[in-house]
């Protein structure tokens, strides 16, 4: 049974299934918070790159790198909430956990970031 303290906008997005074992909901929440910490780290790194790494030779590449880091962090933060919601719905409905799209997205994003970082290093050498 849902508690009255849960905001109605969250209740509307959750299914009408049964409440899962609290340990599973708490594990889902910890995973959500781990994704948010990763997103915050990417955003902070983007701000740091834009602030401290720019030189005349690498200004364009470093600003692009910073923008990609901040964008990836923002998308990851929003996606983590969607992931939390889809897992919570699946648990309430008694279905299997849906596959994650966040991990492949993050892996591709970090691959793009690494290419941009290599370009920035090559330009300065």
N, C-alpha and C positions, 0 to 999 in steps of 0.2 A: 504494500500500500504506500502511495506517495505521501510525503509529508506536506502539510499546508505551507511550509516555508519555502518550497521550491517555486521559483517565479513561474507564472502562467505561460510565458513565452517559451520556456524550456519544456514544460509539460506538453504544450501543443506539438512540439517537434519530436517528442518521444512517443513510442507506440503505446498501445493500451495493454501490452503484455504484463507479465508478472515481474516484480522487482527481483533482480538477480541477487545472488549472495553478495553481501557488502564487500567482501574481500575482492571480488572480481571488479566491482565498480571502482573501488579504490585503486586497484592496479591499473585500470583504464585511465583514471585521473592522473596517476603518477606518470604514465606514458605520455599523456597529453602535456603535462608540465615539462617533461624532458624535451619534447618537440619545441615547446615555447622557449625553453632555455637555449636550445640550439638556434632558434630564430633570432633571439636577442643577441646571441654571440655573433651571428652573421651581420646583423645590423650594426652592432658596435664596431666590428672589424671594418665594415664599409665606411663608417664615419671616420675611423682612424686612418684608413688609406687615403680618403679624400683630404684629410687635414694634414697628415704628416709625410706622406710618400710622394706627393707631387713635386716633380722637378720640371725644368723647362723641357727636357727631352721626353719625359714620360707623362706630361700633364694630361694629354688626351687619353692615353691607355689607362692611367691610374684613375682618372675620373670615371671611365667606362667600367673599370674593375669595381670601383666603389659603388657605382649605380647597380651593377649586377648583384653585388653582395647584399645591398639594402633591399633590392627587389626580391631576391631569393628569400631573404629573411621574412619579408612581409607576406609573401605567398605561403611560406612554410607555416607562419603563425596562423593564418586563416585556414590553411589546409588541416592543421592539427585540430582545430575545433571541429571541422567537418568529420575528421577521422574519429574523434572522441564520440561524436553523436552517432555515427554509423555503427560503431562497436557497441555502444550502449543500447541502441535499438535492436541489434542482432541478439545481444544477451537477453533482453527483455522478451523477445519473440521466440527464444529457444533455437535460433539458427546459428550456423557456424560463423566465425569471425570473417568478415570480408577481407580480401587481400588489400594490402596497403599500396597506394599510389605515391605516398610521400617519400618512401625510401628511394625508389628509382628516380623520382624527380630531383631529390637532393643529390643523388650520385651524379646525374647528368649536369646539374648546376655546378657542383664542385669541379667536374671535368672542364666545364667552360671557364670557370674561375682560374683553374690551374693553367689553361692555355693563355689566358690574358696575363697572368703573372709571369709566365715564361717570356711572353712578348715584351713586357715591361723590363725584365732583367736583361734581355738581349739588346734592347735599345740603349740601356745605360752602359753596357760594356764596350 
